Amino acid sequence: MNSTPAKKHTQTLRLLKSLGFATNPYNHLARDTNDVWEIFENLNTQRDNLKYQIDGLVVKLNDYEITDSAGVVGKTQRARSALKFGATETNSKLQNVIWQVGRTGKLTPVAEFDPVFLAGSTVSRATFHNYKEILNSQICYGDILTVRKAGDIIPEVVHVLTNLRGDNPKPVEIPQACPSCETKLKITSTGVDLYCPNTDSCKAQIIGRLSYFTQRSNANVAGLSEKTIKAFVENYGVKEFCDLYDLPFEKITVLDGYGEKSVDNLKKSLENSKNIDDFRLLSGFGVDGVGPEISKLILKQAYSKTQEENINNVTK
């Protein structure tokens, strides 16, 4: 067998296939961008006949040398690009709108409608974009909604078919108080969103912040679902990130799904999280607009400035 490293992606695929690995029969070497779009359109017409669901295709540069020179942004190679198919849409009747409070206090309206089958599963809930959409569209209970799955994954409301509205429509109620803590709601300066200003003791915000902090891309604390975090908040007064490291572990075994082994695993996971990268810690704090990549840039600038100040102090 030839031991020379592959220089092209097509060579790697041929090697894998010769070794008995399953490779996708729809792989195709495109000559140019026109060829890419032709393959995309052909695959879109065949997607319903496949034995598995797909939401698009990935275009890769074939030459590994060019791929390496193009570099990486975060975890994403510049030599890779995803092309997504148009989302399947369907209509359903709106039954209710509930308002969810996120970690930043912003309220997201969620539509509850008659169940429909969409992109491989039955859905009965989908998000509106924001408070202003509800207000401007004057959405009413019983309206017919057009819904789809963004990226074939997350259900969202696309249109409200107001022309199909019945007689005596009842407008959707806009909350005046936070559904989590009953604090009076405010409107953002842009007029787009409602938000709860009670950042200190709004339970929904606390649970949202802790869930965000512990997720894999940040502190990576395994075994902490939102349901478990809610139980910690309600039973043990957990409010801040540091409270997770001071849990009464001897009492946690009374919670559903938590035996001694689960508690030991949680302890280990929390201990391991103390050694995460600094940018993950900063990202985990949930500052609006500061994700992992922005955190890296902030810390790079901060460390560079600190090093420069140290040098200046030494040379004085």
C-alpha positions, 0 to 999 in steps of 0.5 A: 500500500502506498504510504505517501500522504494524500495531497488531495481530498479525493485521494483520501476518500479513495483510500478510505473506500479501498480500506472498507470504510463507508464513503458517501456515494454523492461525493463529487469533484466539481470543476467550477462554481457553476458545477457546484450549483448544478450538483446542489440543485440536483441533490435538492431534488433527490433529498426526499428519496434518501434514507436519511435527512440532509439540509444541504451540502459541504463544499471543500477545496480539494487541494490540502496545501491550499486548504492549509494556507487558507487558515482557520477562523475559530474552529472553521476552516476557510476552505470549507463552506456549507450550502443550505437547502431552502427550508420546508414550510407548512401552515398551522393554527395559533393556539397560544403565545408564551413568553420565555425569559433568557439569561440576559433578561430578554423575553422571547415570544413562543407560538404554540400551535396545532401539531404539524409534521415538518422536516422529519418530526412533529412540531407544535412550538416555534419562536417569533423573533421578538416583541415588536413582531407581535406588536406590529403584526397585531397577532391574534389567537387563532391566526394561521401561521407559516412555520419552518425549521431554520436549518431544518432544526429550529422551528420558527414562525415565518409569516402570519396569514392575516388575510385568513383571520376570522371574525372577532379576533382576540389580539395576543396579550403582551405581558406587563410583568416578568413571567418568572419573577413578576418584575415590571418589564421594560422596553429596550432603547431600540423598541424591539424587545421586552426585558426583565431588569431584575438581573439579581434575583430573576430565577429564569435569568439565573438558570439561563446564565448558569446553563450558558456558563456550564455548556461545553464551549465554556466551562464544560461541566458535564451532567448539568442539564437546565433541569438540574440547574433549576433544582440547584437554584430552587433547593440550594440557593445557587445564584452565581457561578461560584455557588456551583463549586460549593454545592452540598454534594451530600444532599444532592443524592435526594434529587431524581437521577442523582446517585452517588456515582452521578455526584462523584462525576459532577464533582470531577467535572466541576474540578476539571472546569477549574483548568479551562482556557482563560478565554472560555472562562471569559466567554462563560460570563455571558457578556452580551456580544462576547463569545469565545472568539471575541474573548480571545481577542480581548485577552490577547490585547489585555496580556499584550498591554500588561506585558508592555507595562511590565517591561516599562516598569522594569526599565524605569 
